[in-house]
Amino acid sequence: MNIRKVTLLIVSVLVLAFAGIKTVKKINLNFNYKIGQAMDSLHGVKVYYNGGVDNVVERNVTKDNYNLGLKYQCVEFVKRYYYEHLNHKMPDSYGHAKDFFDPNVKDGNLNPKRDLIQYINPSIAKPEVGDLVIFSGSLWNKFGHVAIISKVSENEIEIIQQNPGPFSSSREVIAFDNQEGKYKIENKRLLGWLRKQ
C-alpha cells in the first residue's frame, strides 16, 4: 500500500469513529430510564433523565417567556432550580455551561451576565448549598457542565446534576479543602461557583 492509500484509510476510520461517537451521544443506551423521567430532586426541583449527553428534546421556556434552556441538558436544570427555588432570572439567559463562568470577573465579585457572585476555584469563600458549580469543557464535551451543590461537609461537597451521562448518577461527591485560607474543590475542570446575593 502506498502512503496515500494508508492515509486515506486512517482518515476514513477516524471519520467513521467520530460519527459513531456523535450518534451514540444522542441516543438512550440505558433502558432503565425514559428520556424526561424524573430521577432526583433538590428543594422540590426535579432532575430529569436525558439519555445520551447530546440529546436535545426542545427549549424550555417559562410562562413569563424566560429561557431555561434545552430539555434536559445540565443548563436547563440549574436555571430552572434558580428560577423556581430562588426566584432568580439571569440577565443573559443563553450560553453553554462553561459560559456561566466569566474569567474576567475576580473572586467574590458580581458576574453581571448571571447576576450572581462568582467565586474562583480556589476561593476565599467556602462553597455553600445552592451554589452553582461550573466545569470547563473537555475532549468529549466541549460545552462544559454545570450542577448545584446539594450538601457541604467539612471536606466534601455533593453536587446534584442533570445530564451527567446515561449511566452516571445525578449525585456526585467531590473533595475540597482549605489551603492557606482558600477553599479548593478538588476537580481539575471545576472553574468556580456562583451564588445568589
N, C-alpha and C positions, 0 to 999 in steps of 0.2 A: 504494500500500500504506500502510496506517496503521501507526503506531508499534507497536501491539500485535502485529500480524502479523509485522513485521520482527523484533521482539524474540523472538517465538516461533520464528521461522526460525533466528535466530542461536543461541538456546539449543539447539534440536534438532540443529543441525550440531555444536555443541560436545559435546553428549552422545554423539552417534554417533562423533565423533573420539576422545573419551576411551574409549569402549567398544572401539573398534578398537585403540587402543594397548594397553589392558589385555589384550585377546585375543592380540595379536602377541607380547607379553612372556611368554606362556605356551607358545608353540609353538616347535618347532625349525625355523628358517629356513635352517640351514647343513647341507646334506645330505652334507657330507664327514665328519660325525661322527654317531654314535648316542648318545642320552642314556644315560649310565652308562659310556661308553667311556673308558678311561684315556688321558690325553693328556700327562701330565707326572708328575714325582715329585720329592720332596726327601727325602733320607735314607731312601729306601725307602717313603715315604708318598705314595700316588698322588693325583693331581688328576684328577677325573672331569668329563667334559663334561656340562653341564646343559641345553643348548638355550636357550630363552628365559629371561631372568633371573628371571621369576616362576614358572617351572615348579617343582613340588614332586612328588617321587616318593613318599616315605614317610619316617618318622622312623627315624634310625639310632641304635640302642641297643646298647651293648656286652654281652658275656656276663654281666658283673657289674652290669648294669642301669644303666649310666651313659649319660645322654643326650648324644649327639654333635651332634644337630641334624637338620635336614631335608635329605635327599639331594636334590640335590647342590649345595646352597647354599654360599656362602662360609664361613659359620659352621661348617658340618659339617667342612670341610677343616681349618680351623685348630684346632678342638677335637680332631679325630682325630689331627692332627700332634702336638699337645701330649700327648695320651693315649698314642699309640703310640711316639713318638720320645723324649719327655721324661718319660714316666710321670707325667703331671700330670692331676689331675681338678680342675676348677673347682668351688668350693662352690656357686655359682649356675650351674647347667648350662643355663639358659634365657636368652632375650633376643635381640633383634635385634643386628646387627653394631655399630651405633653405641652400643648399650648396654654394650659391653665397656669403653668409656671412661667413667670417673666424674669429672665436672667438679669434684667436691668433694675429690678426692684431689690433694695437692700433688706437685709434681715430685720424683721419687725416693722416694716413699712407697708403702706397700703398698695395693693395690686389693683389699679384703677379699672382694668378690664373686667375684673371679677368682683370688685367692691369688697374684697376680703383682705385681711392682714396676711402677708406672706412671710413664712419662715424658711430659711435655707438650711439644708442638711449638711453639716451640723449647725444648730441654732442655740441662741441664748434662752429660747422658750421651750419648755417641756411640752411634748405632744399631749393633746387632750382628746377625750371622746368627742366626736363630732367633727374633728379636723378632717379636711380633705387632703389626701396624700397624692402626690404626683410622681409618676415614674417616667423616665426618658424612654425613647424608642429603642428597639433592638433589631437585630438581623431579621427576626421572624415577625416583628410587629413595629413598623416604623412610626406608628401613630402614638405610642406610649400607652400608659394605663393610669387610671385614677380609681381611688377607693376611699372609704370613710373609716376613720379609726373608731372601733366599737368598744374596745377595752384598753386600759392602760394599767400596767402594774409597775413594780419597782424597776424592772429591767426588760420588759417586753411590751409590745403593743399588739393588739389583734385588729386586723382590718376586715371589713366586710366589702365584698366586691361583686359586681355583675360582669359576666362575660370573661371569666378567667381561663376558659377553655372547656371543652366538652366533658373532660374527666377530672377537672380541678374543683376544689372546694370553694364555696362562697366565702369561707373564713380562712385567714392565714395569720400565723403568729410570726412576728419579726422581732429580733432582739434590738435593744437600744441601750446606750449607757451615757453617763455623764463624763466627758473628757475635758478636763481643765475648764470647767464652767460652761461647757456647751453640750447639748443633747444631740447624740448622733444615732440615727436609725441605721442599723447595720444591713444595708442593701445598696449595692453599687449603683443601681439605676434610680434610687429614690432621690429626687431633686430637692424636695421640700414639702411643706404643708401650708394649707390656707385655713384661716379661721374667721368666723363672723365676729365683727367688733362688738 
